[in-house]
Amino acid sequence: MPALKRARDQTRGVVCKSNLNQCGKIFYLYTHDNDSKFMVWKTSSTPGGGTWIVPLMPYYEKGGEKARLCPNTRKTAEEGEMIPARMSWSCEIDGKTHKNSYGINNWCYDLRPGVTNIWGLPEADRRAWRRIDQRQAAHIPMFLECWRWGGGPISRSDPAPPDEDSRHNTGFGRYCLNRHAYTINVCFMDASVSKMRLKNLWDLKWHRKYGMAETPPTWPEWMAGLPGS
């Protein structure tokens, strides 16, 4: 029954959008308590320990797992899910499993003096946002649907994933997912949440030096006919 499926998919999209709305508020609570600064990025031997997960735990943990999961994602890769768009991810911290469907824009961290990369992303000292109080906040993706805990596009010419059925670690590969009819939900730095067409992800201001004048990549076959840039 196509009409019933459409209605179900729309409801799931609304729930997902509501989840990200809560996430935006959590980021604002954290940064309010920390002089408008994002959490400091650091390497860690604890899975998830060097990311946003541990610093935000006091703010999101009481919301329960449902608030951290898009209804279109149920299983992790370890539980047998093979399609990134339907995949959640998890990490274990202090004996507790944290399951999620969303990830950070890796340029949304603060940095210690002398640190110049974030998860291998170069020139982070010049590119990272560090603070939430940005003039272009409505155009800066902060937290969004993702098959891992974060990603980091470098250039508007970064390639798109060559296919939609396997995981890709390219700049956009962790976000470019067919999760809601070739769209994903994005929470921006002003805490607004919007549904974005996949091609339009290349039009967002990912980091301070992201050049909008650059030409987007040649789209792979699975994306060529999609609307957007």
ROKEMAR-421504 format. One record per residue: residue number from 1; residue in one letter; x, z, y of N, C-alpha, C in turn. Coordinates in steps of 0.001 Angstrom, whole numbers, plus 524288, in hexadecimal, padded with zeros to 5 digits. Atoms other than C-alpha are relative to their C-alpha. Layout:
BEGIN
{NUM; 'a'; {X; Z; Y}; {X; Z; Y}; {X; Z; Y}}
...
REM end
This chain:
BEGIN
{1; 'm'; {80352; 80000; 7FB62}; {80000; 80000; 80000}; {80380; 80000; 804DE}}
{2; 'p'; {7FC69; 8007E; 7FB8C}; {807E1; 7FADE; 80BA2}; {7FE9E; 80387; 8049A}}
{3; 'a'; {8019A; 7FCD0; 7FB84}; {7FFDB; 8021D; 815F7}; {80167; 805B6; 7FF24}}
{4; 'l'; {7FEB4; 7FA92; 8013F}; {801CA; 80F23; 80F1E}; {805DF; 800E5; 80057}}
{5; 'k'; {7FA47; 7FF93; 7FFC1}; {8105F; 80CA7; 80DC5}; {801DE; 80015; 805A9}}
{6; 'r'; {7FE81; 80017; 7FA77}; {81179; 80946; 81C41}; {7FED8; 80539; 8029B}}
{7; 'a'; {8017E; 7FAFF; 7FDB4}; {80A34; 815AD; 81FF6}; {803AE; 80454; 7FE3A}}
{8; 'r'; {7FC5C; 7FC16; 80213}; {812FB; 81DD1; 8171D}; {80555; 7FF78; 8028D}}
{9; 'd'; {7FAE4; 800E8; 7FD96}; {81F44; 81798; 81CA8}; {80000; 801BA; 805B8}}
{10; 'q'; {8005E; 7FE5E; 7FA8B}; {81A9B; 819E6; 82A9E}; {80015; 805EF; 8007B}}
{11; 't'; {80013; 7FA41; 7FFED}; {817E2; 82835; 8279D}; {8056A; 80233; 7FEFF}}
{12; 'r'; {7FAAC; 7FE3A; 80120}; {82569; 829E2; 821CE}; {8038D; 7FF2D; 804B9}}
{13; 'g'; {7FCE8; 800F6; 7FB50}; {82B57; 823B9; 82DF1}; {7FEF5; 80401; 8043E}}
{14; 'v'; {8016C; 7FC09; 7FC19}; {823EF; 82D48; 836A1}; {80283; 8053C; 7FEA4}}
{15; 'v'; {7FD92; 7FB19; 801B4}; {828CD; 838DB; 82E98}; {805DD; 7FFE6; 8010D}}
{16; 'c'; {7FA62; 80090; 7FF1B}; {836C0; 833CB; 82F4A}; {80141; 8008C; 805CF}}
{17; 'k'; {7FF33; 7FFBF; 7FA5F}; {835B0; 83229; 83DFA}; {7FF6A; 805A1; 801F4}}
{18; 's'; {800C1; 7FA83; 7FE97}; {83095; 84011; 83F29}; {804BD; 80349; 7FE6D}}
{19; 'n'; {7FB46; 7FD3A; 801B2}; {83C37; 84502; 8374A}; {8046F; 7FF53; 803EA}}
{20; 'l'; {7FBBE; 80106; 7FC54}; {845B6; 83E68; 84097}; {7FEE9; 8025A; 8055C}}
{21; 'n'; {80161; 7FD56; 7FB21}; {83E49; 843D4; 84C33}; {801BE; 805B3; 7FFC9}}
{22; 'q'; {7FE2D; 7FA9E; 800B1}; {84110; 85166; 846D0}; {805F8; 80044; 8003E}}
{23; 'c'; {7FA45; 8001E; 7FFF1}; {84F53; 84DAA; 844C8}; {8020A; 7FF9E; 80599}}
{24; 'g'; {7FE62; 8006B; 7FA8F}; {8507A; 849B8; 85308}; {7FFB4; 80535; 802C7}}
{25; 'k'; {80096; 7FAD3; 7FD9A}; {84B7F; 85700; 85728}; {8044A; 803B3; 7FE1E}}
{26; 'i'; {7FBD8; 7FCAF; 80225}; {85555; 85D85; 84E2C}; {80531; 7FEDE; 802B6}}
{27; 'f'; {7FB31; 8015A; 7FD34}; {8608C; 8560F; 85483}; {7FFF1; 80245; 80582}}
{28; 'y'; {80048; 7FDDC; 7FAB3}; {85BB9; 85A5B; 861CF}; {80093; 805E8; 7FFFB}}
{29; 'l'; {7FF4B; 7FA52; 8005E}; {85AD5; 86889; 85D8B}; {805BF; 80153; 7FF43}}
{30; 'y'; {7FA73; 7FEF7; 800FB}; {868B2; 867F9; 85844}; {80342; 7FF13; 804E4}}
{31; 't'; {7FCC5; 80138; 7FB71}; {86E7C; 8615D; 86432}; {7FEBA; 80396; 80498}}
{32; 'h'; {8015F; 7FC36; 7FBF1}; {866F9; 86A80; 86D42}; {8031C; 804FF; 7FF51}}
{33; 'd'; {7FD13; 7FB32; 80126}; {86DD9; 875BA; 8668C}; {805E3; 7FF36; 80040}}
{34; 'n'; {7FA66; 8012D; 80022}; {87B10; 86EED; 86771}; {801BD; 7FCB4; 804AC}}
{35; 'd'; {7FE45; 80277; 7FB1F}; {87C89; 86A8A; 8759D}; {7FF58; 7FA11; 7FFDB}}
{36; 's'; {8015C; 80591; 80069}; {8763D; 85D37; 872B5}; {803B0; 7FCE5; 7FC79}}
{37; 'k'; {7FC40; 802B6; 80351}; {88130; 859F5; 86911}; {7FDF3; 7FF6F; 7FA6D}}
{38; 'f'; {80119; 800B6; 80589}; {87F64; 85431; 85B8A}; {803AE; 8036B; 7FCC7}}
{39; 'm'; {7FC9A; 7FD21; 80387}; {88543; 85AF7; 84FC5}; {80560; 7FD66; 7FFC5}}
{40; 'v'; {7FAA6; 80204; 8002E}; {89404; 8597E; 84E91}; {80102; 7FD99; 7FAA7}}
{41; 'w'; {7FEBC; 80275; 804FB}; {8980B; 84FB4; 8443B}; {8051D; 80232; 7FDED}}
{42; 'k'; {7FB31; 7FE46; 8028C}; {8A204; 85491; 83A83}; {7FFBD; 7FE6C; 7FA49}}
{43; 't'; {7FFE0; 800FD; 8059D}; {8A666; 85135; 82CD1}; {7FEFA; 80520; 7FD35}}
{44; 's'; {80148; 7FB46; 802E8}; {8A204; 85AB7; 8226B}; {80026; 7FEE8; 7FA2F}}
{45; 's'; {80011; 8008D; 805AE}; {8A3D6; 85CD6; 813E5}; {7FA99; 80124; 7FDC7}}
{46; 't'; {80559; 7FEF2; 801AF}; {89597; 86142; 8132D}; {7FCB0; 7FB24; 800D9}}
{47; 'p'; {80359; 80490; 7FF27}; {88C4E; 855C1; 810CD}; {7FC20; 800FF; 80466}}
{48; 'g'; {8037C; 7FF48; 7FB8F}; {88504; 85431; 81D86}; {80211; 803C4; 8040D}}
{49; 'g'; {7FE19; 7FBF1; 7FC86}; {88D34; 85EC6; 823D3}; {80253; 7FE02; 80509}}
{50; 'g'; {7FDAF; 8022B; 7FB44}; {893B5; 855C6; 82D8C}; {7FC30; 7FCE0; 8033D}}
{51; 't'; {803E3; 8033B; 7FD6C}; {886F8; 84FB2; 83210}; {7FC43; 8035A; 80332}}
{52; 'w'; {8041D; 7FD49; 7FD21}; {87ABC; 85371; 8399C}; {7FD15; 803F6; 7FCA2}}
{53; 'i'; {8036F; 7FD11; 80382}; {874CC; 859E5; 82D9A}; {80094; 805E2; 800A0}}
{54; 'v'; {7FF2C; 7FA5A; 7FFB9}; {87B06; 86754; 82E2E}; {7FEBB; 80242; 8056A}}
{55; 'p'; {8014A; 7FDC4; 7FAE2}; {87A5B; 86974; 83D00}; {7FA2E; 80035; 8012F}}
{56; 'l'; {80596; 8001D; 7FECE}; {86BE8; 865CD; 83D54}; {7FCAE; 80321; 7FC2B}}
{57; 'm'; {8030B; 7FD32; 803FB}; {867EE; 86DA9; 83155}; {7FCA7; 8046A; 80231}}
{58; 'p'; {80353; 7FBC9; 7FDF1}; {86336; 87983; 83930}; {7FB1A; 7FDFB; 802BE}}
{59; 'y'; {8046B; 80229; 7FD22}; {859F2; 8706A; 84078}; {7FC27; 7FD17; 7FC7C}}
{60; 'y'; {80385; 80338; 80327}; {85490; 867CD; 835A4}; {7FE89; 80253; 7FAC3}}
{61; 'e'; {800AF; 7FE43; 80567}; {85544; 86FB4; 82921}; {7FA79; 801F2; 7FEE5}}
{62; 'k'; {80532; 7FDD6; 800E8}; {84825; 87672; 82AEB}; {7FBCC; 7FBCB; 7FFBF}}
{63; 'g'; {803D8; 80439; 80028}; {8416A; 8694A; 82C3D}; {7FEEE; 7FDF4; 7FA91}}
{64; 'g'; {800D0; 801B3; 80554}; {842DE; 866D1; 81DC2}; {801CD; 7FA70; 7FF11}}
{65; 'e'; {7FDF2; 80516; 8017B}; {8471D; 85ACF; 81661}; {7FC88; 7FB87; 801CC}}
{66; 'k'; {80387; 8043D; 7FE90}; {83AF7; 852DC; 819AF}; {80125; 7FDEF; 80571}}
{67; 'a'; {7FEE0; 801A8; 7FAA4}; {83EBD; 85294; 827FF}; {8050A; 7FCDA; 80052}}
{68; 'r'; {7FB0C; 802DC; 80005}; {84BDB; 84CA2; 8242C}; {7FFBA; 7FB11; 7FCB0}}
{69; 'l'; {80084; 80479; 8037F}; {84662; 841FE; 81B5B}; {7FBC6; 7FC3C; 801DE}}
{70; 'c'; {803DE; 80415; 7FF33}; {83FB3; 83536; 81E98}; {7FCC8; 7FF8C; 7FAF4}}
{71; 'p'; {80332; 80068; 804C8}; {8341A; 833E4; 81526}; {80152; 7FB46; 7FC99}}
{72; 'n'; {7FE72; 80492; 80322}; {839AE; 826C0; 810D2}; {804FF; 800E3; 7FCEF}}
{73; 't'; {7FB4A; 7FEC1; 80307}; {845BC; 82D6C; 80B4D}; {7FEF7; 804DD; 7FCC2}}
{74; 'r'; {800D8; 7FB95; 80384}; {84522; 8366A; 7FFA7}; {80502; 80191; 7FD25}}
{75; 'k'; {7FB87; 7FEE4; 80359}; {85139; 83538; 7F733}; {80518; 7FE86; 802A5}}
{76; 't'; {7FAC1; 8015F; 7FE4D}; {85FB0; 83506; 7FA08}; {8024B; 7FC07; 7FC26}}
{77; 'a'; {7FD58; 80391; 803A3}; {86933; 82B61; 7F3D1}; {80142; 802D6; 7FAEB}}
{78; 'e'; {7FEA7; 7FCED; 804A5}; {86D3A; 8364A; 7EA93}; {7FB3B; 800E4; 7FC88}}
{79; 'e'; {804D3; 7FF57; 80303}; {85EFC; 837A6; 7E66F}; {7FDDC; 7FACF; 7FDF7}}
{80; 'g'; {80178; 804FE; 8023D}; {85E2A; 82936; 7E34D}; {7FDEC; 7FBED; 803BA}}
{81; 'e'; {801E6; 803F1; 7FC4C}; {8599C; 82288; 7EFC4}; {80467; 7FC3D; 8015E}}
{82; 'm'; {7FBF9; 803EA; 7FF21}; {86105; 815CF; 7F196}; {7FF52; 7FCFC; 8051E}}
{83; 'i'; {8011C; 80302; 7FB3F}; {85A90; 80FD4; 7FDA9}; {800D6; 80378; 804C4}}
{84; 'p'; {7FECD; 7FC9F; 7FB82}; {8602F; 81551; 80A71}; {7FB43; 8016C; 80353}}
{85; 'a'; {8048C; 7FEF2; 7FCB5}; {8533C; 8142C; 811C9}; {7FCA0; 80464; 7FDD0}}
{86; 'r'; {8032D; 7FBE7; 8027A}; {84CCA; 81D72; 8080C}; {8033C; 804D6; 7FEA7}}
{87; 'm'; {7FC49; 7FC0A; 801B7}; {85892; 8264F; 806B8}; {80068; 80486; 803DA}}
{88; 's'; {7FE83; 7FB69; 7FCFD}; {85A09; 8342B; 80B9E}; {80592; 80177; 7FE77}}
{89; 'w'; {7FAC0; 7FE3F; 8016D}; {86713; 83B3D; 80B30}; {8000E; 805F5; 80023}}
{90; 's'; {7FFD5; 7FA50; 8002B}; {86B14; 84934; 8089B}; {8059F; 801EF; 80006}}
{91; 'c'; {7FAFB; 7FD5B; 8007E}; {87668; 85298; 809B9}; {7FEE5; 805BE; 7FEDF}}
{92; 'e'; {800A1; 7FA7D; 8016A}; {87864; 86051; 804A4}; {80375; 80359; 80379}}
{93; 'i'; {7FD35; 7FC71; 7FC85}; {87C4D; 86B04; 80E1E}; {7FE7C; 8058F; 7FE94}}
{94; 'd'; {800E8; 7FA88; 80178}; {87DCF; 87935; 809F7}; {7FC02; 8007A; 7FB95}}
{95; 'g'; {80356; 7FFB3; 8049D}; {876E4; 8766B; 7FD2F}; {7FA84; 7FDDD; 800BD}}
{96; 'k'; {80539; 8020D; 7FEF8}; {86B04; 8701C; 8038F}; {80049; 7FA25; 8010B}}
{97; 't'; {80026; 805A4; 7FF43}; {867A2; 861B3; 802EE}; {7FCC5; 7FEA7; 804C8}}
{98; 'h'; {802AA; 801D6; 7FB4B}; {86409; 85B57; 80FD8}; {7FEF8; 7FA30; 7FF57}}
{99; 'k'; {80193; 8056B; 800E9}; {85C6B; 84EB4; 80E1F}; {7FDE3; 7FDB1; 80516}}
{100; 'n'; {80157; 8025F; 7FAFF}; {85A7F; 8453C; 8196B}; {7FF13; 7FA28; 7FF7E}}
{101; 's'; {800B1; 805AA; 7FF90}; {85620; 83785; 81D4A}; {8025F; 7FDD8; 804FA}}
{102; 'y'; {7FE5E; 8017B; 7FAC1}; {85C69; 83753; 82ABA}; {805D5; 8010E; 800C9}}
{103; 'g'; {7FA78; 7FF3D; 7FEE7}; {86A01; 8368C; 8307C}; {8011C; 7FF6E; 805CE}}
{104; 'i'; {7FE80; 80008; 7FA84}; {87106; 8380A; 83D60}; {802CB; 7FAE3; 80170}}
{105; 'n'; {7FC6B; 803DA; 7FDD4}; {8772D; 82DB8; 845EE}; {80533; 802D2; 80090}}
{106; 'n'; {7FB18; 7FD0C; 80033}; {88534; 831E3; 84357}; {802E2; 80053; 80537}}
{107; 'w'; {7FDA0; 7FF7E; 7FACA}; {888B8; 82FD4; 851A4}; {7FDA3; 80496; 80300}}
{108; 'c'; {80289; 7FB88; 7FD76}; {87FEB; 83B7B; 854EC}; {80269; 80524; 7FE28}}
{109; 'y'; {7FD2A; 7FB2C; 80111}; {88A37; 845F6; 852C9}; {8036C; 80142; 804B1}}
{110; 'd'; {7FBDD; 7FE67; 7FC6D}; {8930A; 84DD1; 85B8E}; {8051B; 7FFE8; 7FCE3}}
{111; 'l'; {7FAF3; 8005A; 80299}; {8A1A6; 84D68; 8588C}; {803B0; 80432; 801F3}}
{112; 'r'; {7FBCE; 7FC75; 7FE70}; {8ACC3; 8570B; 8588F}; {80443; 7FCEA; 802CF}}
{113; 'p'; {7FBB4; 802C0; 7FD57}; {8B855; 853B9; 86168}; {803B6; 7FD7B; 7FC12}}
{114; 'g'; {7FC4C; 802B9; 8035C}; {8C134; 849A2; 85B20}; {7FD8A; 7FCE5; 7FB9E}}
{115; 'v'; {80299; 802EE; 8042B}; {8B715; 8446B; 85180}; {7FE89; 7FA9A; 8020A}}
{116; 't'; {800ED; 8055E; 7FE2A}; {8B609; 8359C; 85284}; {7FCAD; 7FCC5; 7FC41}}
{117; 'n'; {8036D; 802F9; 8036E}; {8AD75; 831AE; 846FD}; {7FBE6; 80391; 7FD98}}
{118; 'i'; {8043E; 7FD3D; 802A8}; {8A0BF; 835BB; 8406F}; {7FEF6; 7FD0F; 7FAF2}}
{119; 'w'; {80097; 80297; 8050C}; {8A021; 832A9; 831E2}; {802BB; 7FAAF; 7FFF9}}
{120; 'g'; {7FD10; 804D8; 7FFE3}; {8AA55; 8282E; 83480}; {7FE6A; 7FC39; 80446}}
{121; 'l'; {80193; 8035F; 7FBA5}; {8A30E; 82238; 83FFA}; {803F6; 80098; 80468}}
{122; 'p'; {7FBB1; 7FF9D; 7FC3F}; {8ADA7; 81EE9; 849F0}; {7FE3A; 80101; 8059B}}
{123; 'e'; {800CA; 7FF26; 7FA69}; {8AECA; 822A7; 85842}; {7FB51; 80381; 80125}}
{124; 'a'; {80470; 7FC7D; 7FF36}; {8A4DA; 82D77; 856D8}; {80086; 80323; 80502}}
{125; 'd'; {7FF40; 7FD10; 7FB25}; {8AAE7; 8348E; 86255}; {7FDE5; 7FCFE; 804B2}}
{126; 'r'; {80224; 8033A; 7FBC5}; {8A665; 82919; 86AE0}; {7FA3F; 7FEA0; 7FF14}}
{127; 'r'; {8052B; 80209; 8014C}; {899DD; 82596; 863BC}; {7FBD2; 8042A; 7FF26}}
{128; 'a'; {803E0; 7FC03; 8015F}; {89347; 83251; 85FA6}; {7FD00; 801DF; 804D0}}
{129; 'w'; {80343; 7FE33; 7FBA5}; {88806; 83736; 867F6}; {80129; 805A6; 80183}}
{130; 'r'; {7FE85; 7FA81; 7FF2C}; {88BB9; 8459B; 86686}; {7FB8B; 80376; 801FB}}
{131; 'r'; {80425; 7FCE4; 7FD94}; {87FF8; 84A3A; 86E90}; {7FAC8; 7FD15; 7FF99}}
{132; 'i'; {80533; 80252; 80080}; {87152; 847F3; 86DD9}; {7FDC4; 7FE3C; 80537}}
{133; 'd'; {8023A; 80119; 7FAD6}; {86EFF; 846EB; 87C8A}; {8024F; 7FAF1; 80241}}
{134; 'q'; {7FE0F; 80524; 7FE65}; {871A1; 8385B; 87E24}; {7FBD6; 7FD14; 8031E}}
{135; 'r'; {803AE; 802EE; 7FCC5}; {86B76; 82F7E; 88855}; {7FD25; 7FBC5; 7FCE3}}
{136; 'q'; {80257; 8042E; 80328}; {868D0; 824F9; 87E24}; {7FD62; 80221; 7FB15}}
{137; 'a'; {801CC; 7FD52; 804BC}; {862D3; 82EBA; 874A9}; {7FBB1; 7FD1A; 7FD15}}
{138; 'a'; {80465; 802AA; 80285}; {8569E; 8269B; 871F2}; {801AF; 7FB3D; 7FCE0}}
{139; 'h'; {7FE09; 8049D; 802C9}; {85F22; 81B89; 86C9B}; {80455; 80165; 7FC18}}
{140; 'i'; {7FBBF; 7FE4F; 80375}; {868D8; 823B0; 864B8}; {7FDBB; 80245; 7FAFA}}
{141; 'p'; {801F2; 7FDD4; 804F1}; {8657A; 82593; 8564C}; {80304; 804F4; 7FE99}}
{142; 'm'; {7FD88; 7FAFD; 8012F}; {8681A; 8339B; 85241}; {7FF63; 80178; 7FA34}}
{143; 'f'; {80125; 7FE4F; 80556}; {861A5; 83612; 84511}; {7FBE6; 7FC49; 7FDDE}}
{144; 'l'; {80360; 8043B; 801CD}; {85B0C; 82C06; 83C74}; {7FFF9; 7FF9E; 7FA13}}
{145; 'e'; {80060; 800B1; 805A6}; {85757; 8277D; 82EF3}; {80519; 7FDBC; 7FDEC}}
{146; 'c'; {7FAAE; 8010A; 801CB}; {86370; 8264E; 82695}; {80069; 8016A; 7FA41}}
{147; 'w'; {7FF69; 7FE8D; 80588}; {867A0; 82647; 8185C}; {8047B; 803DE; 7FF1E}}
{148; 'r'; {7FBEC; 7FC03; 8005D}; {872D4; 82FB8; 81B4F}; {7FFB3; 80359; 804EF}}
{149; 'w'; {800B7; 7FC65; 7FBA2}; {87566; 83A5D; 8254F}; {80184; 7FDC8; 8054E}}
{150; 'g'; {7FEE4; 80269; 7FAF9}; {87A09; 830FA; 82FD4}; {802CC; 7FAD5; 7FF68}}
{151; 'g'; {7FD39; 804F1; 7FFE1}; {8802C; 82429; 833B0}; {80208; 7FF0A; 8057F}}
{152; 'g'; {7FDA1; 800D1; 7FAE7}; {8879C; 81E42; 83EEB}; {80115; 7FA59; 8014D}}
{153; 'p'; {7FEE1; 80550; 7FE1F}; {885EE; 8106E; 84405}; {80410; 80017; 80457}}
{154; 'i'; {7FBD9; 80056; 7FC0E}; {891B9; 80C73; 84C2B}; {7FED8; 7FBB5; 803F9}}
{155; 's'; {8009A; 80491; 7FCA2}; {88E2C; 7FF1F; 8518B}; {7FAC3; 7FD61; 7FF01}}
{156; 'r'; {804E0; 802F0; 800A1}; {881FD; 7F70A; 853E8}; {800B8; 7FB5F; 7FC56}}
{157; 's'; {7FEF5; 80446; 803A6}; {8888E; 7ECA7; 84B9E}; {800FB; 801F9; 7FA71}}
{158; 'd'; {7FF6E; 7FDED; 8054D}; {889BC; 7F5D9; 83FDA}; {7FC27; 7FD43; 7FC56}}
{159; 'p'; {80371; 802EB; 80387}; {88417; 7EEDC; 833EC}; {7FB69; 80337; 7FE0F}}
{160; 'a'; {80479; 7FD93; 80297}; {876E8; 7F1C1; 82E08}; {80122; 80065; 7FA2C}}
{161; 'p'; {7FF47; 7FFC3; 805B3}; {8762C; 7F5ED; 81FB9}; {7FEA9; 7FAC2; 7FD85}}
{162; 'p'; {800F1; 8052A; 8025B}; {87711; 7E9A3; 81751}; {7FB23; 7FFBE; 7FC9B}}
{163; 'd'; {804D7; 7FFEA; 80304}; {86B6C; 7EDF7; 80F1F}; {7FD48; 80534; 80101}}
{164; 'e'; {80300; 7FB3A; 7FEFE}; {860D5; 7F861; 80F72}; {7FF88; 80389; 7FB40}}
{165; 'd'; {800CC; 7FD35; 804E4}; {861D3; 7FD23; 8017A}; {80490; 80362; 7FE4D}}
{166; 's'; {7FB96; 7FCA8; 80162}; {86EDC; 80438; 80194}; {80210; 802B6; 804D7}}
{167; 'r'; {7FE07; 7FCED; 7FB9B}; {875A8; 80E49; 80A19}; {804C6; 7FD56; 80266}}
{168; 'h'; {7FB9C; 8025A; 7FD32}; {87F03; 8095F; 81479}; {801E6; 803C9; 8042C}}
{169; 'n'; {7FDA7; 7FC5E; 7FC48}; {88863; 8113C; 81CD9}; {801F8; 7FD57; 804EF}}
{170; 't'; {7FEA5; 8028B; 7FB19}; {889C4; 8075A; 827CA}; {7FDB6; 80323; 80481}}
{171; 'g'; {801D3; 7FD04; 7FB82}; {886FC; 80C0A; 83594}; {7FA2B; 800F6; 80021}}
{172; 'f'; {805AE; 7FF7C; 7FFF9}; {8786D; 8097F; 83468}; {7FDBE; 800C2; 7FA90}}
{173; 'g'; {801D9; 80013; 8055E}; {877A8; 80A08; 825A7}; {7FCFB; 804C2; 7FE46}}
{174; 'r'; {802C9; 7FB4B; 801A1}; {872C9; 817F1; 824CF}; {7FA9D; 8008B; 80289}}
{175; 'y'; {80506; 7FFB9; 7FD46}; {86757; 8159D; 82E0A}; {7FC94; 7FB33; 7FF2F}}
{176; 'c'; {802D6; 804F4; 80043}; {86355; 8077C; 82BC9}; {7FD1E; 7FFBC; 7FAD2}}
{177; 'l'; {802E4; 7FF19; 804D7}; {858DF; 80A6E; 8219C}; {7FA69; 7FE06; 80077}}
{178; 'n'; {80579; 8019E; 8002D}; {84BD1; 804B9; 81DB9}; {7FC9E; 804B2; 7FE73}}
{179; 'r'; {802D6; 7FB31; 80158}; {84573; 81221; 81E3B}; {7FA45; 7FFC0; 80196}}
{180; 'h'; {80571; 8007C; 7FE3B}; {83920; 80EE0; 825EA}; {7FF06; 7FA52; 8019E}}
{181; 'a'; {800F9; 8058B; 7FEEC}; {836A0; 8003C; 824CB}; {80410; 7FDD3; 803C3}}
{182; 'y'; {7FB7C; 801F1; 7FD01}; {8441B; 7FCC7; 82A28}; {8005F; 80272; 80570}}
{183; 't'; {7FF14; 7FCD9; 7FB55}; {843ED; 8074B; 83491}; {801E8; 8055E; 7FE33}}
{184; 'i'; {7FECC; 7FA84; 800F5}; {84986; 81503; 83566}; {7FE89; 80315; 804E0}}
{185; 'n'; {80122; 7FC92; 7FB9D}; {8464D; 8209B; 83E10}; {80517; 80240; 80222}}
{186; 'v'; {7FB41; 7FE49; 7FD51}; {85078; 824C3; 8480A}; {7FE9E; 80435; 803FB}}
{187; 'c'; {8006F; 7FBF6; 7FBFA}; {85186; 83157; 84FEF}; {80465; 7FF1C; 803EB}}
{188; 'f'; {7FC2D; 8010D; 7FBEE}; {8584C; 82EA2; 85CDE}; {801D3; 80508; 8028E}}
{189; 'm'; {7FD94; 7FB66; 7FDB6}; {8607E; 837D2; 864F6}; {7FC7C; 802DE; 803E8}}
{190; 'd'; {803D0; 7FD48; 7FCB2}; {854F6; 83AEB; 86DE5}; {7FBB6; 80289; 7FCB6}}
{191; 'a'; {80395; 7FDB7; 803D6}; {84DBE; 83FAD; 86192}; {7FB21; 7FCAD; 7FF11}}
{192; 's'; {80449; 8038B; 80142}; {84446; 83433; 861B8}; {8010B; 7FD73; 7FAB3}}
{193; 'v'; {7FF8A; 8027B; 8052C}; {84193; 82D8D; 854AB}; {7FD2E; 7FAC9; 80021}}
{194; 's'; {8024B; 8053F; 8000E}; {83F0B; 81F01; 852DB}; {80107; 7FD52; 7FACF}}
{195; 'k'; {7FF3D; 80361; 8048D}; {83D36; 81594; 847B6}; {80311; 7FB3E; 801C8}}
{196; 'm'; {7FC8B; 8043C; 7FE61}; {8480F; 80B72; 84873}; {80049; 7FBC3; 7FBD2}}
{197; 'r'; {7FECF; 80453; 80386}; {84906; 7FDF5; 84272}; {805D0; 80005; 7FEB9}}
{198; 'l'; {7FA97; 7FF8D; 801C0}; {8558E; 7FCC6; 83AC0}; {803D2; 7FD14; 80382}}
{199; 'k'; {7FC62; 802EE; 7FCAF}; {85BAE; 7F22E; 84326}; {800DC; 802AC; 80546}}
{200; 'n'; {7FF86; 7FD6E; 7FAED}; {85919; 7FA54; 84F54}; {8039D; 804BF; 7FFF1}}
{201; 'l'; {7FC20; 7FBCB; 80045}; {86248; 804E9; 84A58}; {8050D; 7FE67; 802BF}}
{202; 'w'; {7FB38; 801F1; 7FD84}; {86D4E; 7FC50; 84F77}; {7FFA5; 80036; 805FC}}
{203; 'd'; {800CC; 7FFF8; 7FA56}; {86757; 7FD62; 85D31}; {80035; 8057B; 8025B}}
{204; 'l'; {7FFEA; 7FAA2; 7FE1A}; {868AD; 80C34; 85E47}; {80578; 80184; 801D7}}
{205; 'k'; {7FB03; 7FE3E; 7FDBE}; {8736F; 81360; 86598}; {8024C; 8043E; 7FC74}}
{206; 'w'; {7FE2F; 7FC64; 80404}; {87A89; 81994; 85A0A}; {80439; 803B3; 801F9}}
{207; 'h'; {7FBE4; 7FC91; 7FDEE}; {88661; 81EE3; 86152}; {8014C; 7FE57; 80591}}
{208; 'r'; {7FEE2; 800E6; 7FA6D}; {88C2C; 81F41; 86F03}; {80211; 7FA88; 8011F}}
{209; 'k'; {7FD6D; 80501; 7FF10}; {893D0; 8129F; 86D84}; {7FD4F; 7FB7A; 7FD26}}
{210; 'y'; {802CD; 80412; 802EC}; {889C3; 80AF6; 865B3}; {7FE88; 7FB95; 803B1}}
{211; 'g'; {800AA; 80466; 7FC72}; {8896D; 7FD6B; 86BD3}; {7FB24; 7FCD1; 7FEE8}}
{212; 'm'; {804D6; 802E5; 800C1}; {87BE7; 7F795; 86D72}; {800B1; 7FA28; 800D4}}
{213; 'a'; {7FF17; 80597; 7FF12}; {881C4; 7EA81; 871AE}; {80200; 7FD34; 7FB25}}
{214; 'e'; {7FE0A; 80271; 804C9}; {8876B; 7E842; 86420}; {7FB95; 7FD4D; 7FD07}}
{215; 't'; {803D6; 802F4; 80300}; {88089; 7DEAF; 85B31}; {7FEDA; 802BB; 7FACF}}
{216; 'p'; {80141; 7FDB5; 8051D}; {87920; 7E450; 84F7C}; {80224; 7FCA2; 7FB9A}}
{217; 'p'; {7FDC5; 802F6; 80463}; {87DCE; 7E00F; 84200}; {7FC5E; 7FBAC; 7FE32}}
{218; 't'; {8035C; 803B0; 802C8}; {878CB; 7D4B9; 83A19}; {7FCED; 8031E; 7FBF4}}
{219; 'w'; {80337; 7FCC8; 80370}; {86D54; 7DA89; 832B1}; {80044; 7FE09; 7FA68}}
{220; 'p'; {80028; 801A5; 8057C}; {86DD4; 7DA7A; 823D3}; {7FA91; 7FDF4; 7FEA1}}
{221; 'e'; {804E4; 802A4; 80181}; {8631E; 7D348; 81C86}; {7FB51; 803A7; 8001C}}
{222; 'w'; {8048A; 7FC7D; 80050}; {85A8D; 7DF46; 81A7B}; {7FE00; 801AA; 80552}}
{223; 'm'; {80194; 7FE7B; 7FAB3}; {85A36; 7E1F2; 82931}; {7FED7; 7FB59; 80390}}
{224; 'a'; {8002F; 80492; 7FC7A}; {85A69; 7D414; 82EA8}; {7FA8C; 7FF12; 8022F}}
{225; 'g'; {80556; 80119; 7FE3E}; {84B9A; 7D2CD; 82F7E}; {7FD35; 80493; 8027A}}
{226; 'l'; {80281; 7FB68; 7FDB4}; {848EE; 7E064; 834CF}; {7FFAD; 7FF81; 805F0}}
{227; 'p'; {80048; 80028; 7FA47}; {84448; 7E209; 842E2}; {8041B; 80382; 8026B}}
{228; 'g'; {7FC1D; 7FCCE; 7FD37}; {84D66; 7E7C6; 84D13}; {80430; 7FCA3; 8024D}}
{229; 's'; {7FBC6; 802C0; 7FD48}; {85A41; 7E41C; 8537B}; {801FE; 7FB56; 7FCF2}}
REM end
